[in-house]
Amino acid sequence: MRRLLHHTFGLLIILFVAGCTSHLAEFSLPKEIQFQDKTFQQVTHNQLDEMQQSLYLESHSTKDPDNWQEGFLLFVDKNSEGKTLQDRLVLRQNIFKQQDKTIASLSIEQGELRSQVIYPPTERFNDIQLEVSRGQNSQCGFSQMQFSNKRSVSSNNLQNLATYQTELISLAEQLAVMPWVIECK
């Protein structure tokens, strides 16, 4: 009898511990995002191992993931490697150093990795792309909200990319005050 009680008590402890560890915190992504008085709806969701990304396009657009003018990208990573925001900042700085003519500003502010990037047109895409992002670590891992806006440019009228700096700063300021939409449950 004593042995049975001991065995039952041990089994209860195992079940309790298993129950506690099986409910790990997970990211929850919204179906829609409100920004600049517009609604962006989720049009794609991709997952690769510990990482997920979802593209959100304006609800009144064609919602074509291959042809859009502005949109949100939400990125989440369980971060099992334990990368800090500083690690991610250095990695991105190194990537941007290799991209000719790309203008990038990265910083860590208020516990968030923030970036402001202007991408020049390429052979494949004849757009200037303005991109702003905020990323943070949580008990779920790393998550990032990124807004991109593309500007069509004719090849014989390429402007100096720095002329877009004021617009980029304005986008970054708007994103900085936007409520965080990625939940950790």
N, CA, C and O of each residue as an XYZ file, in Angstrom:
740
protein
N       0.823     -1.191      0.000
C       0.000      0.000      0.000
C       0.868      1.257      0.000
O       0.626      2.205     -0.746
N       1.879      1.234      0.854
C       2.773      2.385      0.949
C       3.494      2.600     -0.374
O       3.691      3.729     -0.822
N       3.885      1.481     -0.989
C       4.587      1.553     -2.269
C       3.664      2.125     -3.348
O       4.108      2.906     -4.189
N       2.395      1.747     -3.329
C       1.419      2.240     -4.290
C       1.212      3.745     -4.123
O       1.143      4.471     -5.115
N       1.112      4.218     -2.882
C       0.972      5.653     -2.634
C       2.205      6.410     -3.133
O       2.083      7.467     -3.752
N       3.370      5.875     -2.864
C       4.615      6.503     -3.302
C       4.664      6.579     -4.825
O       5.040      7.604     -5.394
N       4.278      5.480     -5.482
C       4.259      5.414     -6.941
C       3.239      6.419     -7.510
O       3.525      7.125     -8.477
N       2.044      6.469     -6.894
C       0.994      7.387     -7.350
C       1.435      8.835     -7.166
O       1.218      9.668     -8.046
N       2.052      9.136     -6.030
C       2.533     10.486     -5.765
C       3.597     10.881     -6.795
O       3.591     12.005     -7.298
N       4.494      9.971     -7.099
C       5.529     10.233     -8.109
C       4.922     10.481     -9.477
O       5.368     11.364    -10.210
N       3.911      9.705     -9.822
C       3.225      9.870    -11.104
C       2.523     11.225    -11.172
O       2.548     11.880    -12.214
N       1.905     11.645    -10.085
C       1.234     12.951    -10.046
C       2.238     14.092    -10.239
O       1.946     15.066    -10.933
N       3.396     13.975     -9.638
C       4.431     15.001     -9.809
C       4.868     15.072    -11.267
O       5.012     16.162    -11.820
N       5.077     13.923    -11.886
C       5.475     13.888    -13.301
C       4.403     14.535    -14.169
O       4.725     15.331    -15.052
N       3.142     14.211    -13.936
C       2.045     14.795    -14.718
C       1.955     16.303    -14.502
O       1.707     17.051    -15.448
N       2.155     16.753    -13.266
C       2.108     18.179    -12.969
C       3.221     18.919    -13.705
O       2.977     19.954    -14.326
N       4.434     18.393    -13.635
C       5.571     19.017    -14.318
C       5.355     19.003    -15.827
O       5.623     20.000    -16.498
N       4.879     17.897    -16.360
C       4.617     17.803    -17.803
C       3.546     18.801    -18.215
O       3.649     19.419    -19.275
N       2.528     18.963    -17.393
C       1.469     19.924    -17.699
C       1.984     21.343    -17.691
O       1.564     22.159    -18.512
N       2.887     21.653    -16.779
C       3.451     23.001    -16.717
C       4.343     23.292    -17.911
O       4.340     24.409    -18.428
N       5.098     22.316    -18.352
C       6.031     22.564    -19.446
C       5.379     22.448    -20.809
O       5.919     22.960    -21.790
N       4.228     21.785    -20.899
C       3.607     21.642    -22.210
C       2.890     22.915    -22.632
O       2.563     23.063    -23.810
N       2.635     23.832    -21.718
C       1.971     25.084    -22.062
C       3.007     26.211    -22.098
O       3.017     27.094    -21.241
N       3.869     26.157    -23.104
C       4.854     27.209    -23.274
C       4.192     28.398    -23.943
O       3.229     28.244    -24.695
N       4.708     29.573    -23.669
C       4.169     30.781    -24.287
C       4.405     30.733    -25.794
O       5.462     30.299    -26.253
N       3.419     31.181    -26.551
C       3.517     31.191    -28.007
C       3.064     32.534    -28.550
O       2.273     33.240    -27.923
N       3.579     32.878    -29.730
C       3.169     34.103    -30.400
C       1.761     33.957    -30.958
O       1.344     32.871    -31.358
N       1.048     35.058    -30.976
C      -0.271     35.124    -31.602
C      -0.282     36.349    -32.513
O      -0.034     37.470    -32.069
N      -0.575     36.117    -33.801
C      -0.573     37.200    -34.781
C      -2.003     37.605    -35.115
O      -2.894     36.757    -35.165
N      -2.226     38.897    -35.343
C      -3.578     39.353    -35.685
C      -3.931     39.014    -37.129
O      -3.052     38.718    -37.939
N      -5.207     39.059    -37.440
C      -5.672     38.883    -38.828
C      -5.636     40.214    -39.575
O      -5.540     40.242    -40.802
N      -5.713     41.318    -38.826
C      -5.693     42.663    -39.417
C      -4.813     43.583    -38.591
O      -4.599     43.362    -37.398
N      -4.300     44.632    -39.254
C      -3.493     45.652    -38.593
C      -4.031     47.014    -39.017
O      -4.301     47.240    -40.196
N      -4.185     47.921    -38.052
C      -4.608     49.297    -38.338
C      -3.377     50.199    -38.291
O      -2.627     50.191    -37.315
N      -3.176     50.981    -39.363
C      -2.032     51.899    -39.415
C      -2.340     52.985    -40.431
O      -2.825     52.696    -41.526
N      -2.064     54.230    -40.077
C      -2.295     55.384    -40.952
C      -3.741     55.418    -41.461
O      -3.977     55.689    -42.638
N      -4.688     55.148    -40.596
C      -6.115     55.129    -40.948
C      -6.442     54.136    -42.055
O      -7.405     54.327    -42.797
N      -5.652     53.086    -42.170
C      -5.881     52.040    -43.161
C      -5.915     50.695    -42.440
O      -5.347     50.532    -41.360
N      -6.594     49.746    -43.062
C      -6.641     48.382    -42.544
C      -5.816     47.490    -43.458
O      -6.004     47.477    -44.674
N      -4.903     46.747    -42.849
C      -4.061     45.799    -43.580
C      -4.481     44.399    -43.161
O      -4.561     44.098    -41.970
N      -4.750     43.538    -44.149
C      -5.211     42.180    -43.873
C      -4.128     41.163    -44.210
O      -3.360     41.335    -45.157
N      -4.085     40.105    -43.413
C      -3.096     39.047    -43.627
C      -3.374     38.350    -44.960
O      -4.485     37.880    -45.208
N      -2.336     38.291    -45.825
C      -2.496     37.627    -47.127
C      -1.585     36.414    -47.273
O      -1.880     35.515    -48.061
N      -0.486     36.371    -46.530
C       0.376     35.190    -46.550
C       0.866     34.900    -45.135
O       0.963     35.792    -44.293
N       1.169     33.635    -44.902
C       1.768     33.212    -43.635
C       2.710     32.060    -43.957
O       2.292     31.029    -44.484
N       3.980     32.245    -43.637
C       4.986     31.216    -43.912
C       5.687     30.840    -42.618
O       5.927     31.688    -41.759
N       6.009     29.567    -42.487
C       6.723     29.096    -41.311
C       7.870     28.207    -41.740
O       7.711     27.328    -42.587
N       9.032     28.447    -41.146
C      10.209     27.629    -41.370
C      10.845     27.376    -40.012
O      11.403     28.288    -39.403
N      10.761     26.161    -39.548
C      11.280     25.781    -38.233
C      10.703     26.695    -37.157
O       9.494     26.705    -36.928
N      11.573     27.466    -36.495
C      11.145     28.317    -35.385
C      10.678     29.699    -35.828
O      10.247     30.497    -34.996
N      10.755     29.992    -37.111
C      10.436     31.332    -37.599
C       9.135     31.338    -38.398
O       8.802     30.387    -39.104
N       8.420     32.445    -38.256
C       7.192     32.650    -39.026
C       7.187     34.081    -39.541
O       7.715     34.988    -38.898
N       6.589     34.271    -40.703
C       6.371     35.634    -41.164
C       5.023     35.710    -41.858
O       4.603     34.785    -42.552
N       4.362     36.835    -41.653
C       3.058     37.074    -42.263
C       3.080     38.419    -42.959
O       3.561     39.410    -42.409
N       2.556     38.443    -44.173
C       2.456     39.675    -44.953
C       1.022     40.178    -44.875
O       0.071     39.417    -45.052
N       0.883     41.477    -44.606
C      -0.418     42.135    -44.517
C      -0.444     43.249    -45.554
O       0.453     44.091    -45.595
N      -1.484     43.250    -46.396
C      -1.627     44.275    -47.422
C      -2.929     45.035    -47.203
O      -3.866     44.540    -46.576
N      -2.958     46.253    -47.738
C      -4.124     47.109    -47.541
C      -5.390     46.411    -48.035
O      -5.403     45.792    -49.098
N      -6.441     46.526    -47.247
C      -7.680     45.797    -47.549
C      -8.300     46.215    -48.881
O      -8.996     45.414    -49.504
N      -8.066     47.442    -49.332
C      -8.648     47.913    -50.594
C      -7.716     47.708    -51.781
O      -8.002     48.187    -52.879
N      -6.609     47.008    -51.577
C      -5.670     46.743    -52.675
C      -6.008     45.401    -53.326
O      -6.952     44.725    -52.917
N      -5.238     45.028    -54.327
C      -5.448     43.724    -54.975
C      -4.978     42.575    -54.093
O      -5.275     41.414    -54.376
N      -4.253     42.887    -53.033
C      -3.719     41.898    -52.083
C      -2.850     40.860    -52.780
O      -2.877     39.677    -52.438
N      -2.091     41.310    -53.746
C      -1.188     40.437    -54.492
C       0.175     40.449    -53.800
O       0.847     41.480    -53.814
N       0.604     39.341    -53.197
C       1.877     39.327    -52.473
C       3.099     39.564    -53.358
O       4.186     39.841    -52.851
N       2.928     39.459    -54.676
C       4.046     39.704    -55.592
C       4.035     41.105    -56.180
O       4.981     41.496    -56.863
N       2.981     41.862    -55.926
C       2.869     43.194    -56.516
C       2.060     44.087    -55.575
O       0.830     44.097    -55.627
N       2.746     44.828    -54.725
C       2.076     45.683    -53.756
C       2.862     46.977    -53.577
O       4.043     47.053    -53.917
N       2.186     47.999    -53.034
C       2.826     49.297    -52.828
C       3.168     49.569    -51.368
O       4.183     50.204    -51.079
N       2.340     49.100    -50.450
C       2.659     49.252    -49.033
C       2.076     48.086    -48.260
O       1.024     47.543    -48.597
N       2.798     47.720    -47.209
C       2.336     46.586    -46.434
C       3.129     46.381    -45.161
O       4.168     47.003    -44.938
N       2.615     45.498    -44.340
C       3.246     45.121    -43.084
C       3.789     43.711    -43.203
O       3.195     42.850    -43.852
N       4.918     43.492    -42.572
C       5.459     42.155    -42.426
C       5.663     41.936    -40.931
O       6.395     42.684    -40.283
N       5.022     40.920    -40.392
C       5.247     40.539    -38.999
C       6.133     39.310    -39.009
O       5.874     38.343    -39.725
N       7.183     39.363    -38.203
C       8.169     38.291    -38.149
C       8.302     37.845    -36.707
O       8.430     38.675    -35.807
N       8.274     36.544    -36.481
C       8.496     36.006    -35.140
C       9.501     34.859    -35.205
O       9.541     34.098    -36.171
N      10.295     34.758    -34.169
C      11.361     33.760    -34.086
C      11.422     33.295    -32.634
O      11.574     34.121    -31.733
N      11.308     32.004    -32.390
C      11.351     31.491    -31.015
C      12.681     31.789    -30.332
O      12.784     31.713    -29.108
N      13.694     32.128    -31.117
C      14.985     32.589    -30.597
C      15.650     31.580    -29.661
O      16.136     31.948    -28.592
N      15.669     30.322    -30.062
C      16.301     29.298    -29.225
C      17.808     29.521    -29.102
O      18.442     29.006    -28.182
N      18.381     30.294    -30.036
C      19.814     30.607    -29.961
C      20.093     31.716    -28.952
O      21.252     31.984    -28.634
N      19.055     32.358    -28.449
C      19.221     33.389    -27.430
C      19.878     34.664    -27.928
O      20.603     35.318    -27.178
N      19.635     35.030    -29.184
C      20.230     36.259    -29.723
C      19.663     37.473    -29.001
O      18.457     37.581    -28.778
N      20.558     38.381    -28.642
C      20.139     39.631    -28.020
C      19.799     40.635    -29.114
O      20.075     40.404    -30.291
N      19.201     41.745    -28.715
C      18.931     42.809    -29.687
C      20.241     43.329    -30.269
O      20.309     43.655    -31.454
N      21.274     43.407    -29.443
C      22.588     43.859    -29.923
C      23.147     42.891    -30.964
O      23.721     43.327    -31.963
N      22.989     41.592    -30.747
C      23.433     40.594    -31.736
C      22.735     40.826    -33.072
O      23.370     40.799    -34.126
N      21.437     41.052    -33.020
C      20.667     41.267    -34.246
C      21.062     42.578    -34.927
O      21.121     42.653    -36.154
N      21.329     43.601    -34.128
C      21.751     44.884    -34.689
C      23.060     44.726    -35.456
O      23.175     45.208    -36.583
N      24.037     44.064    -34.867
C      25.340     43.864    -35.518
C      25.180     43.045    -36.801
O      25.780     43.371    -37.824
N      24.379     41.991    -36.747
C      24.136     41.163    -37.927
C      23.552     42.002    -39.065
O      23.998     41.902    -40.208
N      22.563     42.820    -38.750
C      21.934     43.656    -39.783
C      22.889     44.722    -40.307
O      22.912     45.002    -41.506
N      23.675     45.314    -39.417
C      24.655     46.306    -39.880
C      25.604     45.680    -40.893
O      25.918     46.293    -41.914
N      26.056     44.477    -40.618
C      26.964     43.787    -41.545
C      26.293     43.498    -42.884
O      26.930     43.602    -43.932
N      25.028     43.141    -42.856
C      24.300     42.881    -44.103
C      24.152     44.169    -44.905
O      24.370     44.174    -46.116
N      23.783     45.258    -44.239
C      23.579     46.521    -44.956
C      24.884     47.085    -45.514
O      24.866     47.775    -46.533
N      26.008     46.807    -44.868
C      27.308     47.259    -45.395
C      27.589     46.658    -46.766
O      28.302     47.252    -47.575
N      27.033     45.490    -47.022
C      27.262     44.796    -48.291
C      26.288     45.229    -49.380
O      26.440     44.828    -50.534
N      25.298     46.034    -49.037
C      24.286     46.448    -50.011
C      24.588     47.863    -50.491
O      24.352     48.846    -49.790
N      25.109     47.930    -51.688
C      25.493     49.204    -52.276
C      24.289     50.140    -52.403
O      23.225     49.728    -52.866
N      24.453     51.351    -52.008
C      23.465     52.439    -52.126
C      22.289     52.346    -51.161
O      21.461     53.257    -51.130
N      22.188     51.294    -50.384
C      21.124     51.205    -49.384
C      21.485     52.114    -48.218
O      22.616     52.095    -47.732
N      20.522     52.908    -47.774
C      20.725     53.789    -46.624
C      20.000     53.161    -45.438
O      18.786     52.959    -45.486
N      20.741     52.851    -44.376
C      20.134     52.177    -43.222
C      20.581     52.823    -41.918
O      21.753     53.149    -41.729
N      19.627     52.997    -41.037
C      19.891     53.501    -39.699
C      19.292     52.504    -38.716
O      18.093     52.227    -38.759
N      20.130     51.964    -37.827
C      19.672     50.975    -36.848
C      20.025     51.451    -35.451
O      21.072     52.062    -35.237
N      19.142     51.168    -34.503
C      19.408     51.563    -33.125
C      18.611     50.671    -32.176
O      17.684     49.967    -32.576
N      19.002     50.727    -30.918
C      18.223     50.077    -29.868
C      17.692     51.203    -28.995
O      18.456     51.935    -28.366
N      16.369     51.330    -28.967
C      15.708     52.387    -28.204
C      14.549     51.791    -27.419
O      13.766     51.008    -27.955
N      14.443     52.160    -26.160
C      13.335     51.733    -25.307
C      13.114     50.218    -25.366
O      11.976     49.750    -25.420
N      14.208     49.462    -25.354
C      14.123     48.005    -25.355
C      13.693     47.397    -26.673
O      13.248     46.250    -26.716
N      13.823     48.162    -27.758
C      13.440     47.676    -29.085
C      14.570     47.899    -30.081
O      15.298     48.888    -30.003
N      14.705     46.972    -31.012
C      15.606     47.140    -32.148
C      14.809     47.874    -33.215
O      13.783     47.379    -33.681
N      15.278     49.047    -33.598
C      14.549     49.858    -34.580
C      15.415     50.073    -35.810
O      16.636     50.196    -35.722
N      14.756     50.115    -36.950
C      15.500     50.365    -38.185
C      14.700     51.265    -39.108
O      13.469     51.271    -39.111
N      15.457     52.029    -39.896
C      14.918     52.877    -40.949
C      15.802     52.620    -42.160
O      17.012     52.843    -42.110
N      15.198     52.151    -43.253
C      15.988     51.740    -44.413
C      15.373     52.310    -45.688
O      14.154     52.325    -45.858
N      16.244     52.776    -46.574
C      15.833     53.182    -47.918
C      16.586     52.288    -48.889
O      17.814     52.321    -48.963
N      15.825     51.482    -49.638
C      16.410     50.590    -50.639
C      16.307     51.242    -52.016
O      15.245     51.744    -52.383
N      17.393     51.240    -52.776
C      17.342     51.800    -54.134
C      16.651     50.832    -55.097
O      16.471     49.657    -54.778
N      16.266     51.325    -56.269
C      15.722     50.418    -57.287
C      16.777     49.381    -57.685
O      17.980     49.622    -57.580
N      16.300     48.239    -58.138
C      17.194     47.183    -58.618
C      16.781     46.825    -60.039
O      15.801     47.355    -60.563
N      17.525     45.934    -60.649
C      17.153     45.482    -61.993
C      15.792     44.800    -61.973
O      15.015     44.907    -62.921
N      15.520     44.104    -60.889
C      14.263     43.356    -60.784
C      13.085     44.244    -60.380
O      11.972     44.070    -60.877
N      13.336     45.200    -59.472
C      12.270     46.071    -58.972
C      12.639     47.526    -59.209
O      13.657     48.006    -58.709
N      11.815     48.221    -59.969
C      12.089     49.627    -60.272
C      11.379     50.534    -59.266
O      10.682     51.473    -59.651
N      11.560     50.249    -57.992
C      10.951     51.026    -56.917
C      12.017     51.446    -55.923
O      13.042     50.784    -55.758
N      11.749     52.553    -55.272
C      12.497     52.897    -54.066
C      11.624     52.401    -52.922
O      10.425     52.676    -52.890
N      12.219     51.673    -51.986
C      11.422     51.129    -50.886
C      11.839     51.762    -49.574
O      13.012     51.739    -49.201
N      10.856     52.333    -48.875
C      11.065     52.869    -47.537
C      10.588     51.804    -46.555
O       9.481     51.282    -46.685
N      11.430     51.485    -45.572
C      11.095     50.408    -44.633
C      11.455     50.835    -43.217
O      12.572     51.283    -42.959
N      10.508     50.693    -42.308
C      10.753     50.983    -40.892
C      10.330     49.764    -40.080
O       9.367     49.082    -40.429
N      11.053     49.495    -38.999
C      10.700     48.322    -38.194
C      11.004     48.541    -36.723
O      11.820     49.381    -36.342
N      10.315     47.750    -35.914
C      10.538     47.665    -34.470
C      10.571     46.187    -34.117
O       9.721     45.418    -34.566
N      11.551     45.790    -33.315
C      11.632     44.405    -32.882
C      11.939     44.328    -31.403
O      12.617     45.200    -30.858
N      11.443     43.289    -30.749
C      11.693     43.140    -29.316
C      11.730     41.667    -28.922
O      11.158     40.806    -29.591
N      12.416     41.408    -27.823
C      12.455     40.068    -27.248
C      11.384     39.956    -26.173
O      11.087     40.924    -25.472
N      10.812     38.768    -26.052
C       9.827     38.481    -25.009
C      10.032     37.031    -24.580
O      10.944     36.361    -25.066
N       9.198     36.552    -23.683
C       9.326     35.152    -23.255
C       9.028     34.190    -24.395
O       9.393     33.017    -24.319
N       8.365     34.667    -25.462
C       8.079     33.818    -26.629
C       9.255     33.765    -27.595
O       9.370     32.823    -28.379
N      10.127     34.764    -27.545
C      11.239     34.861    -28.482
C      11.360     36.277    -29.011
O      11.079     37.238    -28.294
N      11.780     36.412    -30.271
C      11.939     37.726    -30.905
C      10.775     37.959    -31.858
O      10.379     37.058    -32.596
N      10.230     39.170    -31.839
C       9.164     39.521    -32.779
C       9.447     40.895    -33.364
O      10.072     41.746    -32.732
N       8.968     41.088    -34.589
C       9.230     42.351    -35.283
C       8.018     42.768    -36.109
O       7.375     41.947    -36.762
N       7.724     44.071    -36.062
C       6.712     44.682    -36.921
C       7.463     45.555    -37.918
O       8.284     46.387    -37.532
N       7.180     45.364    -39.185
C       7.893     46.103    -40.235
C       6.877     46.667    -41.232
O       6.008     45.945    -41.722
N       6.996     47.959    -41.525
C       6.129     48.592    -42.519
C       6.991     49.008    -43.699
O       8.063     49.587    -43.526
N       6.510     48.706    -44.903
C       7.236     49.062    -46.125
C       6.320     49.830    -47.060
O       5.126     49.552    -47.170
N       6.922     50.811    -47.734
C       6.212     51.637    -48.694
C       7.091     51.760    -49.924
O       8.245     52.179    -49.826
N       6.552     51.396    -51.086
C       7.325     51.449    -52.332
C       6.938     52.684    -53.127
O       5.770     53.068    -53.183
N       7.947     53.299    -53.743
C       7.737     54.475    -54.587
C       8.259     54.178    -55.975
O       9.441     53.877    -56.146
N       7.394     54.260    -56.965
C       7.815     54.030    -58.352
C       8.679     55.186    -58.827
O       8.410     56.350    -58.528
N       9.714     54.844    -59.569
C      10.645     55.843    -60.086
C      10.974     55.471    -61.520
O      11.223     54.304    -61.822
N      10.976     56.453    -62.396
C      11.410     56.158    -63.767
C      12.930     56.091    -63.786
O      13.597     56.826    -63.058
N      13.473     55.216    -64.613
C      14.921     54.980    -64.624
C      15.716     56.212    -65.043
O      16.882     56.344    -64.670
N      15.113     57.113    -65.807
C      15.855     58.314    -66.200
C      15.546     59.486    -65.276
O      15.902     60.623    -65.585
N      14.887     59.227    -64.144
C      14.600     60.281    -63.182
C      14.896     59.793    -61.763
O      14.103     60.011    -60.846
N      16.030     59.139    -61.591
C      16.399     58.655    -60.260
C      16.797     59.828    -59.372
O      17.687     60.609    -59.709
N      16.129     59.932    -58.246
C      16.435     60.993    -57.305
C      17.487     60.507    -56.320
O      17.749     59.310    -56.195
N      18.067     61.450    -55.641
C      18.969     61.136    -54.548
C      18.131     60.466    -53.451
O      17.119     61.020    -53.022
N      18.544     59.289    -53.001
C      17.768     58.550    -52.001
C      17.580     59.337    -50.710
O      16.579     59.159    -50.016
N      18.525     60.199    -50.386
C      18.446     60.966    -49.146
C      17.238     61.903    -49.132
O      16.808     62.339    -48.064
N      16.686     62.217    -50.311
C      15.507     63.093    -50.348
C      14.297     62.430    -49.692
O      13.325     63.112    -49.368
N      14.339     61.127    -49.495
C      13.242     60.400    -48.859
C      13.405     60.310    -47.345
O      12.557     59.733    -46.664
N      14.479     60.869    -46.818
C      14.791     60.749    -45.393
C      13.680     61.319    -44.506
O      13.335     60.717    -43.489
N      13.123     62.462    -44.877
C      12.066     63.077    -44.070
C      10.839     62.172    -43.992
O      10.258     62.002    -42.920
N      10.447     61.595    -45.121
C       9.309     60.668    -45.135
C       9.603     59.425    -44.303
O       8.729     58.920    -43.599
N      10.834     58.937    -44.388
C      11.228     57.750    -43.635
C      11.150     58.015    -42.134
O      10.652     57.183    -41.376
N      11.638     59.164    -41.713
C      11.589     59.527    -40.291
C      10.142     59.627    -39.819
O       9.814     59.181    -38.719
N       9.280     60.207    -40.642
C       7.862     60.315    -40.295
C       7.229     58.930    -40.135
O       6.481     58.697    -39.186
N       7.525     58.018    -41.053
C       7.010     56.647    -40.936
C       7.504     55.984    -39.651
O       6.742     55.309    -38.959
N       8.789     56.182    -39.339
C       9.365     55.580    -38.125
C       8.688     56.130    -36.874
O       8.433     55.386    -35.927
N       8.398     57.426    -36.865
C       7.729     58.030    -35.711
C       6.315     57.474    -35.550
O       5.874     57.218    -34.430
N       5.609     57.287    -36.656
C       4.257     56.721    -36.602
C       4.287     55.272    -36.103
O       3.449     54.863    -35.299
N       5.257     54.510    -36.590
C       5.368     53.115    -36.158
C       5.753     53.032    -34.680
O       5.301     52.133    -33.971
N       6.584     53.963    -34.214
C       7.060     53.940    -32.826
C       5.923     54.115    -31.818
O       6.010     53.604    -30.701
N       4.864     54.825    -32.195
C       3.756     55.047    -31.258
C       2.600     54.072    -31.483
O       1.614     54.085    -30.746
N       2.729     53.239    -32.494
C       1.689     52.251    -32.778
C       1.696     51.174    -31.694
O       2.763     50.720    -31.282
N       0.512     50.761    -31.228
C       0.476     49.668    -30.244
C       1.096     48.394    -30.817
O       0.993     48.114    -32.012
N       1.736     47.636    -29.940
C       2.362     46.377    -30.356
C       1.252     45.382    -30.690
O       0.356     45.167    -29.874
N       1.297     44.774    -31.876
C       0.194     43.906    -32.321
C       0.508     42.413    -32.209
O      -0.372     41.578    -32.418
N       1.747     42.075    -31.883
C       2.129     40.666    -31.761
C       2.018     40.274    -30.291
O       2.711     40.832    -29.440
N       1.153     39.323    -30.000
C       0.946     38.914    -28.615
C       1.785     37.690    -28.275
O       2.111     36.872    -29.134
N       2.120     37.594    -27.002
C       2.829     36.430    -26.478
C       1.918     35.832    -25.414
O       1.742     36.400    -24.336
N       1.337     34.667    -25.735
C       0.354     34.046    -24.817
C       0.885     32.737    -24.264
O       0.204     32.076    -23.480
